[in-house]
Amino acid sequence: DLSIKFSKEHKSVIDDLTKMPGAKWFDGSKLNFAENLLNIKNDKIALDFYGEDKVHYSITYKKLYSLVAKVSFSLKELGLKKGDRVAAVLPNMPETVILMLSVASIGGIWSSCSPDFGERAIFDRFSQIKPKFLFTSDGYYFKGKKINTFNKVINLSDSIESIKEIILIDYIGHRPK
């Protein structure tokens, strides 16, 4: 069932079929994609993670919903509001997905990049959006090696004045098994 929840219904599906590209789709509609992605709350697997460090774990839709709710609550407690920008320098891992959905569920604006980006590239990307929060990890794995990125991100956070809070996710230290 693909029942999409709208906070504001669309006026039309498409405004002009002959205008490709450039047609307006679902003009006037509003929706929160996190709300729609989290609409399923069962025991089927939502995320199946295989880390390069041989860690494997799965998260069900029900657990994903619960984790996003908890993180969203905490982000609101920290002061995240609709329209606030959040940046993340995180590897591909379930925690990144959970954070993105949590930010989106509040109406925040999410931007992320891989921790293997260079310091200048990360600065250029995030200084434009002026994030309030920065999520980062202590590093990532590449070809079986631990790559520490924490100091790189700390240097960057000192350069981006809008960042009020840095939140570290332990990735190469303690990992769920």
C-alpha positions in Angstrom: 0.0 0.0 0.0 1.5 3.3 -1.1 -0.9 5.6 0.7 0.9 8.9 0.7 0.1 11.3 3.6 -0.1 15.0 2.6 -0.3 17.9 4.9 -1.7 19.8 2.0 -3.3 18.1 -1.0 -2.2 18.9 -4.6 -4.3 20.9 -7.0 -3.3 18.9 -10.0 -1.0 16.0 -10.7 0.7 17.9 -13.6 0.2 21.4 -14.8 1.2 20.9 -18.5 2.0 17.5 -20.1 3.7 19.2 -23.1 6.2 21.1 -20.9 8.9 18.6 -20.4 11.2 19.4 -18.7 9.7 22.1 -16.6 6.3 20.8 -15.8 5.0 21.3 -12.2 4.1 18.0 -10.5 1.6 17.8 -7.6 1.4 21.6 -7.5 0.4 23.0 -4.1 1.0 19.8 -2.2 3.0 19.5 0.9 4.3 16.3 2.6 6.9 15.2 5.0 8.8 12.3 3.3 10.1 11.0 6.7 6.5 10.6 7.9 5.7 8.7 4.7 8.9 6.5 4.9 8.1 5.7 8.6 4.5 4.8 7.9 5.4 1.1 8.0 5.8 -0.2 11.6 6.2 -4.0 11.4 8.9 -6.6 11.9 10.2 -6.7 8.4 13.7 -5.6 7.8 14.0 -1.9 6.9 17.8 -1.6 7.0 20.3 -4.4 6.6 23.8 -3.2 7.4 27.1 -4.9 6.4 30.1 -2.9 7.6 33.5 -3.2 6.1 34.7 -4.2 9.5 32.5 -7.4 9.3 29.8 -6.0 11.5 26.3 -7.0 10.4 23.0 -6.0 11.9 19.4 -5.4 10.8 16.8 -2.9 11.9 13.1 -3.6 11.5 10.6 -1.0 10.4 9.2 -1.0 14.0 12.7 -0.4 15.5 13.5 2.2 12.9 10.4 4.1 13.8 11.2 3.9 17.5 14.8 5.0 17.0 13.8 8.0 14.8 11.2 9.0 17.4 13.8 9.0 20.2 16.4 10.9 18.2 13.8 13.4 17.0 12.7 14.0 20.6 16.4 14.5 21.6 17.0 16.9 18.7 14.0 19.0 19.7 15.3 19.1 23.3 18.6 20.4 21.9 16.7 23.2 20.1 16.3 21.9 16.5 13.3 23.5 14.8 11.6 23.4 11.5 13.9 25.1 8.9 17.1 24.6 10.9 20.0 23.1 8.9 21.9 20.1 10.0 25.1 18.9 8.5 26.7 15.4 8.8 30.1 14.0 8.0 29.2 10.3 8.4 29.9 7.0 6.7 27.1 4.9 5.1 25.6 3.3 8.2 22.1 3.0 9.7 22.7 5.8 12.2 23.1 8.2 9.2 19.7 7.2 7.9 18.2 7.4 11.4 19.6 11.0 11.8 18.4 12.1 8.4 14.9 10.8 9.0 14.8 12.4 12.5 15.9 15.8 11.1 13.4 15.5 8.2 10.6 14.5 10.6 11.0 17.8 12.4 11.2 19.8 9.2 14.9 20.4 9.4 17.1 20.6 6.3 19.6 17.8 6.0 23.0 17.9 4.2 25.6 15.3 4.4 28.9 14.1 2.9 31.2 11.2 3.2 34.0 11.4 5.7 36.5 10.7 2.9 35.8 14.2 1.5 38.7 16.6 1.9 38.5 19.3 4.5 38.1 22.1 1.9 35.3 20.3 0.1 33.4 19.7 3.4 33.9 23.4 4.4 32.7 24.6 1.0 29.6 22.5 1.1 28.5 23.3 4.7 29.6 26.9 5.0 27.0 27.7 2.3 24.0 26.3 4.3 25.1 27.5 7.7 24.2 24.5 9.8 23.1 24.7 13.4 24.2 21.2 14.2 27.0 19.0 12.9 27.0 15.2 13.3 30.2 13.4 12.8 31.8 10.1 13.6 35.2 9.3 14.9 36.1 7.8 11.5 35.3 5.1 9.0 36.8 1.9 7.6 38.5 1.7 4.2 40.0 -1.5 2.8 40.1 -2.9 6.3 41.8 0.1 7.9 40.4 2.5 10.5 40.5 6.0 9.2 40.2 8.7 11.9 38.4 11.8 10.8 37.5 13.5 14.1 40.2 16.1 14.1 39.4 17.1 10.5 35.8 17.7 11.4 36.7 19.6 14.6 38.9 21.9 12.6 36.0 22.5 10.2 33.5 23.2 12.9 35.8 25.9 14.3 35.6 27.5 10.8 31.8 27.5 10.5 30.4 30.0 12.9 26.8 28.9 12.6 27.5 25.5 14.3 26.1 25.5 17.8 26.4 21.8 18.6 28.7 19.0 17.4 27.4 15.5 18.0 29.9 12.6 17.8 28.8 9.1 16.8 31.2 6.4 17.8 31.8 4.4 14.6 35.3 2.8 14.8 35.2 2.4 18.6 32.3 0.5 20.1 29.9 -0.9 17.4 26.7 -2.9 17.8 27.2 -6.6 17.0 
